[in-house]
Amino acid sequence: MDGGSFLFWVLLTTCLMHWLTVFLLVRRVRSTGSPLVWNLLNAAVGLLAIQKTYGVFIPYLELNPPPLNVVSTWLGFVVAGLLLGGIVRLSPFLYLLQRNNELLAVIEERNVIILHFHERIARALHKIQMAMEVGRPTNYIIEQVADMSEMLKVFLENLKAGVLLGNKFEVALKTLIEDLGREASFPILVYVDPSCEDHLSREQGTQLLHIVREAVRNSVQFSNAKRGQVFAKTTPTDTVIEVSDNGKGFEVDLVRAQGHGLGNMVNRAKKIGARLKIHSQPSKGTSVFIEVPLKESLSDSSHSASKVDSSLNPSKNVHVG
């Protein structure tokens, strides 16, 4: 191999290193905040990558291409190496920064939940105090105490289940999946469309979190999967949450007979007028879909209270809502 060919391969390697740097910037850096700064850096490295790519194609575009300069070629290679090494070393710190922002969001949500619950308890106690001061019947006071007791019971059940919803459904869902993921032997990818929380009431959000919790726990305990996914998005007619894995799957009718929390998921879906669909096939994985009609589409919907598809198709479905 002569010197010119060797320099050409150095130039090609430089080009690939620049494009790899651009890829890392897009995948990691832009998601950490200050997008303008990182977009400028990404544009600069992108222009370098384009320049080096053009340099690679010059021998094929010109009859008499200029010879490669040794100093310029090696300097370009060193610059590409420094950029790539810097981004690789910086990525873990940027991930920690992103993680810190997520934790701050969780703490903020927890504060909202505590404040909201404190206000509800304070209002309930004040109502009971006023009832006692004005001499309301004992039965009325007992009913108010029972309501407050039920409020505490629901809150403690949600707390025990890890289902805590403040003002941001996205934060609550991601936090729940992270907690459940500690028990899993496989990664669980989470994506939440931020617009989902604009279409969900607090009751709907709470019930959805319980359904997702049950579905993910079933996946963790029984699926033997290699990976799992939880996607939440808004369509023109519904808010849709999908919990899926690539595990061993199951026969829906058999699992319905054995339990595995399917009945609880069905009942919770009914409470909020949602449709619950379970698609599963042995060795083909499992997908659980929860579809909550948008408020504006409720008047146009005429769904039955429950509907079970027991067709002979090997991919079984359960529909609710």
C-alpha positions as CSV (number, residue, x, y, z in Angstrom):
1,M,0.0,0.0,0.0
2,D,1.5,3.3,-1.1
3,G,1.4,6.6,1.0
4,G,-1.5,8.0,-1.0
5,S,-3.7,5.0,-0.4
6,F,-2.8,5.0,3.3
7,L,-3.7,8.6,3.7
8,F,-7.0,8.0,1.8
9,W,-7.9,5.3,4.4
10,V,-7.0,7.7,7.2
11,L,-9.4,10.3,5.6
12,L,-12.1,7.7,5.3
13,T,-11.7,6.7,9.0
14,T,-11.8,10.5,9.9
15,C,-15.1,10.8,8.0
16,L,-16.6,7.8,9.8
17,M,-15.5,9.1,13.2
18,H,-17.2,12.5,12.5
19,W,-20.4,10.8,11.5
20,L,-20.3,8.6,14.6
21,T,-19.8,11.8,16.7
22,V,-22.9,13.4,15.0
23,F,-24.9,10.2,15.9
24,L,-23.9,10.3,19.5
25,L,-24.7,14.0,19.7
26,V,-28.2,13.4,18.3
27,R,-28.8,10.4,20.6
28,R,-27.5,11.7,23.9
29,V,-26.7,15.3,24.0
30,R,-29.7,17.0,22.6
31,S,-32.0,15.3,25.2
32,T,-30.2,16.9,28.2
33,G,-31.3,20.5,27.8
34,S,-29.8,23.7,26.3
35,P,-30.7,22.5,22.8
36,L,-29.3,25.6,21.1
37,V,-25.8,25.0,22.3
38,W,-25.8,21.3,21.3
39,N,-27.5,22.0,18.0
40,L,-24.7,24.4,17.2
41,L,-22.1,21.8,18.1
42,N,-23.9,19.2,16.2
43,A,-24.0,21.5,13.1
44,A,-20.3,22.2,13.4
45,V,-19.4,18.5,13.6
46,G,-21.9,17.8,10.8
47,L,-20.2,20.2,8.5
48,L,-16.9,18.6,9.2
49,A,-18.4,15.2,8.4
50,I,-19.8,16.5,5.1
51,Q,-16.4,18.1,4.3
52,K,-14.5,14.9,4.9
53,T,-17.1,12.9,3.1
54,Y,-16.7,15.2,0.1
55,G,-12.9,14.7,0.4
56,V,-13.4,10.9,0.1
57,F,-15.4,11.3,-3.1
58,I,-13.0,13.7,-4.8
59,P,-10.8,10.9,-6.4
60,Y,-14.0,9.6,-8.0
61,L,-15.3,13.0,-9.2
62,E,-12.2,14.5,-10.7
63,L,-9.9,13.1,-13.4
64,N,-6.8,14.6,-11.8
65,P,-7.5,14.8,-8.0
66,P,-5.1,16.8,-5.9
67,P,-2.8,14.6,-3.8
68,L,-3.7,14.3,-0.1
69,N,-1.6,16.5,2.2
70,V,0.0,14.5,5.0
71,V,-0.2,17.2,7.7
72,S,-3.8,18.2,6.9
73,T,-5.0,14.6,6.7
74,W,-3.5,13.6,10.1
75,L,-4.6,16.8,11.8
76,G,-8.1,16.1,10.6
77,F,-7.8,12.6,12.0
78,V,-6.6,13.9,15.4
79,V,-9.4,16.5,15.5
80,A,-12.0,13.8,14.8
81,G,-10.5,11.6,17.5
82,L,-10.6,14.4,20.1
83,L,-14.2,15.3,19.2
84,L,-15.3,11.6,19.4
85,G,-13.4,11.0,22.6
86,G,-14.7,14.1,24.2
87,I,-18.4,13.3,23.4
88,V,-17.9,9.7,24.6
89,R,-16.4,10.9,27.9
90,L,-19.1,13.6,28.3
91,S,-22.1,11.3,27.6
92,P,-22.2,9.8,31.1
93,F,-22.2,13.2,32.8
94,L,-24.9,14.3,30.4
95,Y,-26.9,11.3,31.3
96,L,-26.5,12.1,35.0
97,L,-27.7,15.6,34.3
98,Q,-30.7,14.3,32.6
99,R,-31.3,11.8,35.4
100,N,-31.0,14.6,37.9
101,N,-33.7,16.6,36.1
102,E,-36.0,13.6,36.1
103,L,-35.4,13.1,39.9
104,L,-36.2,16.8,40.5
105,A,-39.4,16.4,38.5
106,V,-40.3,13.4,40.7
107,I,-39.6,15.3,43.9
108,E,-41.8,18.2,42.6
109,E,-44.6,15.7,41.8
110,R,-44.3,14.2,45.3
111,N,-44.6,17.6,46.9
112,V,-47.7,18.3,44.8
113,I,-49.2,14.9,45.9
114,I,-48.5,15.7,49.6
115,L,-49.9,19.2,49.4
116,H,-53.0,17.9,47.6
117,F,-53.6,15.1,50.1
118,H,-53.0,17.5,53.0
119,E,-55.6,19.9,51.7
120,R,-58.1,17.1,51.3
121,I,-57.6,15.9,54.8
122,A,-57.7,19.5,56.2
123,R,-61.0,20.1,54.4
124,A,-62.5,16.8,55.7
125,L,-61.5,17.5,59.3
126,H,-62.8,21.1,59.0
127,K,-66.1,19.7,57.7
128,I,-66.4,17.3,60.6
129,Q,-65.5,20.1,63.1
130,M,-68.2,22.4,61.7
131,A,-70.7,19.5,61.8
132,M,-70.0,18.9,65.5
133,E,-70.1,22.6,66.3
134,V,-73.6,23.1,64.7
135,G,-74.9,19.9,66.3
136,R,-75.4,17.9,63.1
137,P,-76.8,14.4,63.7
138,T,-74.4,11.7,64.8
139,N,-75.0,9.6,61.7
140,Y,-73.9,12.5,59.5
141,I,-70.7,12.9,61.4
142,I,-70.1,9.1,61.3
143,E,-70.5,9.3,57.5
144,Q,-68.0,12.1,57.2
145,V,-65.5,10.2,59.3
146,A,-66.1,7.1,57.1
147,D,-65.5,9.1,54.0
148,M,-62.2,10.5,55.4
149,S,-61.2,6.9,56.4
150,E,-61.9,5.7,52.9
151,M,-59.8,8.6,51.5
152,L,-56.9,7.5,53.7
153,K,-57.3,3.9,52.8
154,V,-57.2,4.6,49.0
155,F,-54.2,6.9,49.5
156,L,-52.3,4.2,51.5
157,E,-53.2,1.5,48.9
158,N,-51.9,3.7,46.1
159,L,-48.8,4.5,48.1
160,K,-48.1,0.8,48.7
161,A,-48.6,0.0,45.0
162,G,-46.3,2.8,44.0
163,V,-49.1,4.6,42.2
164,L,-48.8,8.3,43.0
165,L,-50.2,10.8,40.6
166,G,-49.6,14.5,41.0
167,N,-50.1,16.9,38.1
168,K,-47.9,15.1,35.5
169,F,-49.0,11.7,34.3
170,E,-45.7,11.3,32.4
171,V,-43.6,11.6,35.5
172,A,-45.9,9.2,37.5
173,L,-45.8,6.6,34.7
174,K,-42.0,6.7,34.2
175,T,-41.5,6.6,38.0
176,L,-43.7,3.6,38.3
177,I,-42.0,1.7,35.5
178,E,-38.6,2.5,37.0
179,D,-39.7,1.1,40.4
180,L,-41.0,-2.1,38.7
181,G,-37.9,-2.3,36.5
182,R,-35.8,-3.0,39.6
183,E,-37.5,-6.4,39.9
184,A,-37.1,-7.2,36.1
185,S,-34.3,-9.1,34.5
186,F,-34.7,-7.2,31.3
187,P,-34.8,-3.6,30.3
188,I,-38.2,-1.8,29.9
189,L,-38.3,1.1,27.5
190,V,-40.8,3.9,28.3
191,Y,-42.1,6.6,26.0
192,V,-44.9,9.0,27.0
193,D,-46.5,11.5,24.8
194,P,-46.7,14.7,27.0
195,S,-50.1,15.5,25.6
196,C,-51.6,12.5,27.3
197,E,-52.1,14.2,30.6
198,D,-54.2,16.9,28.9
199,H,-56.8,14.3,28.2
200,L,-56.8,12.3,31.4
201,S,-58.7,13.0,34.6
202,R,-57.1,12.2,38.0
203,E,-59.3,9.1,38.3
204,Q,-58.4,7.9,34.8
205,G,-54.7,8.5,35.4
206,T,-54.8,6.6,38.7
207,Q,-56.6,3.6,37.3
208,L,-54.4,3.5,34.2
209,L,-51.3,3.4,36.5
210,H,-52.8,0.5,38.4
211,I,-53.5,-1.4,35.1
212,V,-50.0,-0.7,33.8
213,R,-48.5,-1.9,37.1
214,E,-50.4,-5.2,36.9
215,A,-49.5,-5.7,33.3
216,V,-45.8,-5.0,33.8
217,R,-45.6,-7.2,36.9
218,N,-47.2,-10.1,35.0
219,S,-44.5,-9.5,32.3
220,V,-41.7,-9.4,34.8
221,Q,-42.9,-12.5,36.7
222,F,-44.1,-14.8,33.9
223,S,-42.9,-13.7,30.4
224,N,-39.2,-14.7,30.5
225,A,-38.8,-11.8,28.1
226,K,-35.6,-10.1,26.8
227,R,-37.1,-6.7,26.6
228,G,-40.3,-4.8,27.4
229,Q,-41.9,-1.6,26.3
230,V,-44.5,0.9,27.7
231,F,-45.8,3.4,25.2
232,A,-48.4,6.1,25.9
233,K,-49.8,8.2,23.1
234,T,-52.8,10.3,22.0
235,T,-54.7,9.5,18.9
236,P,-57.6,11.6,17.4
237,T,-60.1,9.5,19.4
238,D,-58.3,7.8,22.3
239,T,-55.4,7.9,24.8
240,V,-53.7,4.6,24.2
241,I,-51.2,2.9,26.5
242,E,-49.4,-0.3,25.2
243,V,-47.5,-2.6,27.5
244,S,-45.6,-5.2,25.5
245,D,-42.8,-7.8,25.8
246,N,-41.1,-10.3,23.5
247,G,-41.6,-13.2,26.0
248,K,-43.1,-16.6,25.8
249,G,-46.7,-15.4,25.5
250,F,-49.7,-17.4,26.8
251,E,-53.2,-18.6,26.0
252,V,-55.5,-15.9,27.1
253,D,-58.4,-18.2,28.1
254,L,-56.1,-20.2,30.4
255,V,-54.7,-17.2,32.1
256,R,-58.2,-15.8,32.6
257,A,-59.1,-19.0,34.4
258,Q,-56.0,-18.8,36.6
259,G,-56.2,-15.1,37.4
260,H,-52.8,-13.2,37.2
261,G,-54.7,-10.0,38.0
262,L,-56.6,-9.9,34.7
263,G,-59.9,-9.5,36.5
264,N,-58.5,-6.5,38.4
265,M,-57.3,-4.9,35.1
266,V,-60.7,-5.5,33.5
267,N,-62.6,-4.0,36.4
268,R,-60.3,-0.9,36.6
269,A,-60.8,-0.4,32.8
270,K,-64.5,-0.5,33.2
271,K,-64.4,2.1,35.9
272,I,-63.0,4.7,33.5
273,G,-64.8,3.6,30.4
274,A,-61.7,2.2,28.8
275,R,-61.2,-0.7,26.4
276,L,-58.7,-3.4,27.5
277,K,-57.2,-5.5,24.8
278,I,-54.8,-8.3,25.3
279,H,-53.0,-9.8,22.3
280,S,-50.9,-12.8,23.0
281,Q,-49.6,-16.0,21.3
282,P,-47.3,-18.7,22.7
283,S,-43.7,-17.8,21.8
284,K,-44.8,-14.6,20.2
285,G,-44.9,-12.2,23.2
286,T,-47.7,-10.3,24.7
287,S,-49.2,-6.8,24.2
288,V,-51.7,-5.1,26.5
289,F,-53.6,-2.1,25.1
290,I,-55.6,0.3,27.2
291,E,-57.7,2.7,25.2
292,V,-59.4,5.6,26.9
293,P,-61.8,7.6,24.7
294,L,-61.1,11.3,24.6
295,K,-63.7,13.5,26.3
296,E,-64.9,15.0,23.0
297,S,-65.4,11.5,21.5
298,L,-67.4,10.0,24.4
299,S,-70.7,11.2,23.0
300,D,-70.0,9.5,19.7
301,S,-69.0,6.2,21.3
302,S,-71.4,3.3,21.9
303,H,-69.1,0.7,23.4
304,S,-70.7,-2.2,25.3
305,A,-69.9,-2.8,28.9
306,S,-67.8,-5.8,28.2
307,K,-66.9,-7.9,25.2
308,V,-64.8,-11.0,25.0
309,D,-63.4,-12.3,21.7
310,S,-62.9,-16.0,22.0
311,S,-62.3,-16.7,18.3
312,L,-60.2,-19.6,17.2
313,N,-57.4,-17.3,16.0
314,P,-54.2,-18.3,17.8
315,S,-53.6,-14.7,18.7
316,K,-56.2,-14.2,21.4
317,N,-57.8,-10.9,22.3
318,V,-59.7,-9.6,25.3
319,H,-61.7,-6.5,24.9
320,V,-63.3,-4.5,27.7
321,G,-65.1,-1.2,27.7
